């Protein structure tokens, strides 16, 4: 068995970032930009008004001005104002030729086609957005490695970009093993349990904007599992198997992985839950064999799978680690690191009841995992511990 740190280090050493793809801007939310973006145009492409009002020559602001027309947003025609003239103008509209300032409509008096300005604070170029004031043509708009947030996508759309090179989200296959499993909504026969792992893993993946998820079922049969595993590897970047990774008579994951040409990197980690965890690779694809118990599945997912998925797309891990004070004493045997389901609030963390790996009810109430190192046995109230804050 290896330590938790050794397992995480080995996984990170075997990650190859996915090759960039070109996709439509509207589909890039949450992706990481794979190439620098430069502005193709000056934005705004013309000097424009930032509000409804009147376009003038500033040198005329103390004169009575003749109203000669108007400029609305989206107009295809421009007008020219001379000294002593003004034009009605609306937000976003191009500034008329000859104008250099916009007066707010609330700051004028209008009578018989003429206006008088009543704004002692008016200054040259007030309420005007200069051409290229957002960005100049040819300027760096966004660097490679930037997260495409809603604001970033809006900005790129606003400068005329409609297609981007990004690092893709990984395609993930989930293989659920075990002949004892029954689908929710159906009656349980004697000896059956409801299958939940594909539901929790799919929900966790979708929470990270991973949409390409395939779910397979495999009986406790070596030949069946080999065929399912080969199909999953062929169509995915990451394969997650649940169950069948221990050493029982019906645990075939390790043998099936070897038959499929998967290189075993490690099997078994000094941790609870999730000691039988398996990790292997094939052609830069990642294969995780997760224990079948529901809490073990999620604990291993947040500790190992999620960071790997994020790294494949060059994204930051969405699990935060913080330091917190333990709310009350806790003891465990030495030899295994423990990941306890807990509640973190205001700098303190409380282990929940029902820590057994088959029990998911406490995980449903948890907002963190409490990390207890493998060597220490007793933890006192007030001890400072590392806590993994789970995505919400």
C-alpha positions in Angstrom: 0.0 0.0 0.0 1.1 3.6 -0.6 0.3 6.8 1.2 -2.4 9.3 0.2 0.3 11.8 -0.8 2.1 9.1 -2.9 -1.1 8.2 -4.7 -1.9 11.9 -5.5 1.6 12.5 -6.7 1.5 9.4 -9.0 -1.8 10.4 -10.5 -0.5 13.9 -11.3 2.6 12.5 -12.9 0.5 10.5 -15.4 -1.8 13.3 -16.5 -1.5 14.7 -20.1 -3.5 17.8 -20.8 -6.2 17.2 -23.4 -5.5 18.5 -26.9 -7.3 21.9 -27.6 -10.4 21.9 -29.7 -12.1 24.7 -31.7 -15.7 25.4 -30.6 -18.4 28.1 -30.9 -18.1 30.9 -28.4 -21.6 30.1 -27.0 -20.4 26.6 -25.9 -17.2 27.7 -24.1 -18.5 28.5 -20.7 -16.2 27.2 -18.0 -13.5 26.2 -20.4 -9.9 27.3 -20.4 -8.6 29.4 -23.3 -6.0 27.5 -25.3 -4.6 30.4 -27.4 -4.2 34.2 -27.0 -7.0 36.3 -28.4 -6.4 39.6 -30.2 -9.0 42.2 -30.9 -9.9 42.3 -34.7 -11.4 45.8 -34.5 -11.4 49.0 -32.5 -14.2 48.7 -29.9 -16.2 50.8 -29.9 -15.7 51.0 -33.7 -16.7 54.7 -33.6 -17.1 57.5 -31.0 -20.5 57.1 -29.4 -22.7 58.6 -26.8 -22.9 57.1 -23.3 -26.4 58.5 -22.7 -29.5 60.2 -24.1 -28.9 63.9 -24.7 -27.6 66.4 -27.3 -24.3 66.3 -29.2 -22.5 69.6 -29.4 -19.2 71.3 -30.1 -17.9 72.1 -26.6 -16.8 75.5 -27.7 -20.5 76.3 -28.3 -21.8 75.2 -24.8 -22.7 78.8 -23.7 -24.6 79.5 -26.9 -28.2 78.9 -28.0 -28.0 76.0 -30.4 -30.1 75.1 -33.4 -31.4 71.5 -33.4 -30.7 70.0 -36.9 -31.5 66.3 -36.5 -31.0 63.2 -34.4 -28.7 60.1 -34.1 -30.1 56.8 -32.8 -28.2 53.6 -32.0 -27.9 51.5 -35.0 -28.2 54.3 -37.5 -26.4 53.8 -40.8 -26.2 57.5 -41.7 -24.2 60.2 -40.0 -24.8 63.9 -39.9 -22.4 66.8 -39.5 -23.0 69.7 -37.1 -21.5 73.1 -37.6 -20.8 75.8 -35.0 -24.1 76.9 -33.4 -25.8 73.5 -34.1 -26.7 70.5 -32.1 -28.1 67.0 -32.7 -30.4 64.9 -30.6 -28.5 61.7 -29.7 -29.3 58.5 -27.9 -27.2 56.0 -25.9 -24.9 54.0 -28.1 -25.4 56.1 -31.1 -22.4 57.4 -33.2 -21.3 60.9 -32.4 -22.2 63.3 -35.3 -19.3 64.6 -37.4 -18.0 67.8 -35.7 -19.4 67.0 -32.3 -17.1 66.3 -29.3 -19.3 66.4 -26.3 -22.8 65.1 -25.2 -25.0 67.1 -22.8 -27.5 65.2 -20.7 -31.1 65.7 -21.8 -31.9 66.8 -18.3 -29.4 69.7 -18.5 -31.0 71.6 -21.4 -33.9 73.8 -22.1 -35.6 73.3 -25.4 -37.8 75.8 -27.2 -38.9 76.2 -30.8 -36.1 73.9 -32.2 -33.4 75.4 -30.2 -31.7 74.4 -26.9 -29.9 76.2 -24.1 -27.4 74.3 -22.0 -27.7 74.6 -18.2 -24.8 72.5 -16.9 -22.1 74.3 -15.1 -20.1 71.1 -14.7 -20.0 70.3 -18.5 -16.5 69.6 -19.8 -15.0 68.7 -23.1 -15.7 65.1 -24.2 -18.2 64.5 -21.4 -20.5 61.5 -22.0 -18.5 60.4 -25.0 -17.1 56.9 -25.4 -14.0 57.2 -27.6 -13.3 54.9 -30.6 -11.2 52.0 -29.3 -11.7 53.0 -25.6 -12.7 49.4 -24.8 -9.9 47.9 -26.8 -7.7 48.8 -29.8 -7.5 46.6 -32.9 -4.6 44.2 -32.6 -4.4 44.5 -28.8 -4.3 41.4 -26.6 -7.8 40.8 -25.5 -7.4 37.6 -23.4 -4.5 35.4 -22.6 -4.1 31.7 -23.1 -5.0 30.0 -19.9 -7.8 32.3 -19.0 -11.0 30.9 -17.6 -14.0 31.6 -19.9 -16.4 33.1 -17.3 -19.7 34.6 -18.3 -18.1 38.1 -18.3 -15.2 36.9 -20.4 -17.5 35.3 -23.0 -19.6 38.5 -23.2 -16.4 40.6 -23.6 -15.2 38.3 -26.5 -18.6 38.4 -28.2 -18.5 42.2 -27.8 -15.3 42.4 -29.8 -16.5 40.2 -32.6 -15.1 36.8 -31.6 -17.3 33.8 -32.4 -15.0 30.8 -32.2 -12.3 29.8 -29.7 -9.6 27.2 -29.2 -10.1 25.8 -25.7 -9.1 22.8 -23.6 -12.0 20.4 -23.7 -13.8 18.9 -20.8 -12.9 15.2 -20.4 -15.3 12.5 -21.6 -16.0 10.2 -18.7 -17.3 6.6 -18.6 -18.8 5.1 -15.4 -18.8 1.3 -15.2 -21.0 0.0 -12.4 -20.2 -3.6 -11.4 -22.1 -6.1 -9.3 -25.0 -8.6 -10.0 -26.6 -7.5 -6.7 -27.6 -4.1 -8.0 -31.1 -3.0 -8.8 -32.2 0.3 -10.3 -34.2 2.8 -8.2 -37.9 2.6 -8.7 -37.9 -1.2 -9.0 -38.7 -3.7 -6.3 -35.8 -5.2 -4.4 -35.4 -8.9 -4.6 -33.7 -10.8 -1.7 -30.0 -10.0 -1.7 -30.3 -6.9 -3.9 -29.4 -3.3 -3.2 -30.2 -0.2 -5.0 -27.5 1.2 -7.3 -26.6 4.7 -6.4 -23.0 5.2 -7.4 -23.7 6.1 -11.0 -26.2 8.7 -9.8 -23.9 10.4 -7.3 -20.9 10.3 -9.8 -23.0 11.7 -12.7 -24.3 14.5 -10.5 -20.8 15.3 -9.3 -19.5 15.4 -12.9 -22.3 17.6 -14.2 -21.7 20.0 -11.3 -18.2 20.5 -12.9 -19.8 21.1 -16.3 -18.7 17.7 -17.6 -21.5 16.7 -20.0 -20.2 13.8 -21.9 -20.9 11.0 -19.5 -21.4 7.3 -20.5 -22.8 4.8 -18.0 -22.2 1.0 -18.4 -23.3 -1.9 -16.3 -21.2 -5.1 -15.9 -22.1 -8.3 -14.2 -19.6 -10.0 -11.9 -18.0 -11.9 -14.9 -14.5 -11.4 -16.2 -15.3 -11.7 -19.9 -18.3 -9.3 -19.6 -16.2 -6.8 -17.7 -13.3 -7.0 -20.2 -15.7 -6.2 -23.1 -17.3 -3.3 -21.2 -14.0 -1.9 -20.1 -12.6 -2.0 -23.7 -15.6 -0.1 -25.0 -15.4 2.5 -22.2 -11.7 3.1 -22.8 -12.3 3.5 -26.6 -14.9 6.2 -26.1 -13.6 8.1 -23.1 -10.7 10.1 -21.6 -11.4 8.8 -18.1 -13.0 5.6 -16.9 -14.4 5.2 -13.4 -15.2 1.7 -12.2 -17.2 1.2 -9.0 -16.9 -2.1 -7.1 -14.9 -5.2 -7.8 -11.5 -3.7 -6.9 -10.8 -5.8 -3.8 -9.6 -9.4 -3.7 -12.8 -11.4 -3.4 -13.8 -14.3 -5.7 -16.1 -12.0 -7.7 -13.7 -9.0 -7.9 -12.5 -8.9 -11.4 -11.5 -5.3 -12.0 -7.7 -5.7 -11.6 -7.7 -8.8 -13.8 -9.9 -7.2 -16.4 -7.6 -4.1 -16.5 -4.6 -6.2 -17.1 -6.3 -8.1 -20.0 -7.2 -4.7 -21.5 -3.6 -3.5 -21.5 -4.1 -1.0 -18.7 -0.8 -0.2 -16.9 -1.3 -0.5 -13.2 0.2 2.5 -11.4 -1.0 1.6 -7.9 -3.6 -0.6 -6.1 -4.5 0.1 -2.5 -3.9 3.3 -0.5 -3.4 3.7 3.2 -6.8 5.4 3.8 -10.3 4.9 5.1 -12.6 4.8 3.3 -11.4 3.7 -0.1 -8.3 1.5 0.7 -8.7 -0.8 -2.4 -8.4 2.2 -4.8 -6.9 1.3 -8.2 -5.3 3.6 -10.7 -4.0 2.8 -14.1 -3.4 4.3 -17.6 -3.7 3.3 -21.2 -2.7 5.6 -24.1 -2.8 8.7 -21.8 -6.3 7.7 -20.6 -6.9 7.4 -16.9 -8.6 4.5 -15.3 -9.8 4.6 -11.7 -11.1 1.5 -9.9 -13.2 2.9 -7.0 -14.5 0.7 -4.1 -18.2 -0.1 -4.3 -19.4 1.4 -1.1 -21.1 4.7 -1.8 -19.1 6.8 0.7 -15.9 5.3 -0.5 -16.8 6.2 -4.1 -17.4 9.9 -3.3 -14.4 10.2 -0.9 -12.1 8.8 -3.6 -13.8 11.0 -6.3 -13.1 14.2 -4.4 -9.6 13.2 -3.3 -8.3 11.8 -6.6 -10.7 11.8 -9.5 -11.8 15.4 -9.5 -8.3 16.9 -9.3 -7.3 14.7 -12.2 -10.4 15.8 -14.3 -9.6 19.4 -13.6 -5.9 19.0 -14.6 -6.9 17.4 -17.9 -8.6 20.7 -18.8 -6.1 22.9 -17.1 -8.7 24.1 -14.6 -8.2 24.8 -10.9 -9.5 22.2 -8.4 -12.9 23.1 -7.1 -12.3 21.4 -3.8 -10.8 24.0 -1.4 -8.5 23.1 1.5 -8.8 25.2 4.7 -7.6 24.9 8.2 -10.3 24.4 10.9 -10.6 23.7 14.6 -12.0 20.3 15.6 -15.2 20.7 17.6 -14.7 17.7 19.9 -12.1 14.9 20.5 -11.8 12.1 17.9 -9.8 8.8 17.9 -8.9 6.3 15.2 -6.3 3.5 14.8 -2.9 4.4 13.4 -1.9 3.1 10.0 -4.5 4.6 7.8 -5.4 8.2 6.9 -9.1 8.9 7.5 -11.5 11.1 5.6 -14.4 12.0 7.8 -17.7 13.4 6.6 -18.1 16.7 8.4 -19.7 20.1 8.7 -17.6 23.2 8.5 -18.8 26.5 9.8 -17.1 29.6 11.0 -13.7 28.1 11.2 -14.8 25.0 13.1 -15.4 21.5 11.9 -17.6 18.7 13.3 -17.4 15.0 12.3 -20.8 13.7 11.5 -22.2 10.4 12.7 -22.6 7.4 10.4 -19.0 7.4 9.1 -19.2 3.8 7.8 -18.4 3.5 4.1 -21.7 2.0 3.1 -23.7 4.9 4.7 -24.4 7.8 2.4 -26.9 9.6 4.7 -24.2 11.5 6.5 -22.4 12.4 3.2 -25.7 14.0 2.1 -25.4 16.3 5.1 -21.7 17.0 4.8 -20.1 20.0 3.3 -16.5 18.9 3.8 -14.1 16.0 4.4 -11.9 16.1 7.5 -8.4 14.9 6.8 -6.8 12.9 9.6 -3.2 11.8 9.0 -2.3 8.1 9.0 0.1 8.1 12.0 -1.9 10.0 14.6 -4.5 8.2 16.7 -6.0 10.9 19.0 -7.2 14.3 18.1 -8.3 16.8 20.7 -10.9 19.5 20.7 -9.4 22.6 19.3 -6.8 20.8 17.2 -6.2 22.5 13.8 -6.9 20.1 11.0 -7.0 20.2 7.2 -10.5 20.3 5.8 -11.6 19.7 2.2 -14.5 22.0 1.4 -16.7 20.2 -1.1 -18.3 21.9 -4.2 -21.9 23.0 -3.7 
